[in-house]
Amino acid sequence: MKVAITSQGESLESMLDQRFGRCGWFVVADTEEGNWEAVSNEQNLSSAQGAGIQSAETVCRCGAEAVITGHVGPKAFKVLNAAGIKVYCCTGGTVAEALEKFKKGELKETLEANVEGHWI
């Protein structure tokens, strides 16, 4: 399964970014193959509007089936949900730690947005 994790940097050792739409990077990990890649989300860091929707579209293009993040807004959640991508919230740590929690089943699926739009 491919999992997109919001990240402050380009590696598994980077800190989890609490923001979905305005995260710096997505680390997309394949839990079956054990490989990963960093996907830049730089274009959305200073967007006036639409960062969540555009970030959700990026995740869709990566082929992810799940997202791990700290917070996700209503518009992004709607796009992810429509694409069948499950959202899991994690409160902190590194990307590797969040991924390990996901693999162990320690993260609970989020069934709705957990912040309002334009949350920073």
N, C-alpha and C positions, 0 to 999 in steps of 0.2 A: 504494500500500500504506500502511495506517495503522500507525505505529510508536509505541508508548508508551515514553517515556524517563523513568526515575526522576530526579527533580529536587529540588534544595533550594529552588527558587523557582518563580515563575510565568512565566518567559520562556526563550527560547532562549539567552540570555546567562547564565542561572543555572548553577551548578555541578551536575554529575551527582551524584546521591545514590547512594552505594554500597549502601544498603539497599533491598531491594525492598519488603517488607511494611510497613516503617515509614518509607518515604520521605515527604517533605512533600507532594510534588506529582507528578503524571504530566503531562509535556508530550506530547500526542498529535499527531504530525505526519503529514500526508498527503504521501508522497513524490511522488505524481503531480500533485496539485493545487498543492502548495507552501504550503498553509496549515497552521495548527496551533492548538491550544487547550490551555489549562492546566486540569487536573482535580485538585481538592483530594483529598488522601488523609489529611486531618487527623484523621478519625475513627479511624484506625489507629495514630496516633503513640504513644498510651499504652495500647493494648489489652493486657490481661493475656495473652490467648491469641487465636489465630485471625487475627492481622494479615496474615499471608501469604496465607491463603485468601481473606479479604475483599478484599485488594488485587488478587488475581488475578481475582476476580469483577468488580471495578471495571474492570479492563483489558478483560475480556470485554465488558462493557456498552458500552465505548467503541468497540468494533468493531475493535480492534487485531489485527493478524496477526503482530506481532512485538513483543518487549520488549527494551530495552537497559537494563542495570543493572550494578551491580558484583557483587552477590551475590544468590543466590536459594536459599531453603531447600527442603527436600524436599516439604512439603505444598503450598506455592505452585507449585513446579515441576510437581507431579502435576496440579494444576488447570489450569495453563497448557497442559501437554502434552495433556491430555484434550480441551481446547478447540481444539487444533491451532495454538496460538500458539507460535512459535519464540522462544527466549531467546538473547540475545547478551550477552556480558559485555564491559565496557569498564572500564579501570582508573582513569579520571579525566578531567578537563577539563570543558568546558562542555557543555550539552545540544547546542548547535549543532555543536561539534566531534565529539561522539559520533555525531550524525546524519550528518555528512559522512563519517566513517569507515565507517558502515553503508552509505551510498550507494556508496562506492568499493569495497565488498566487503572491507574491511580487518578486520572483526570476525568472529570464528569463532563459529558456533552452539554453544551449550552443550547437551550431551546428557544432563546430569544436574545435580542440585542441587550447588552448590559450597560450601555451608556447612551446618552442622547446624541443626535447628530452634531458635528462640529466640535466634538470633545477633543481637548488637547492635553 
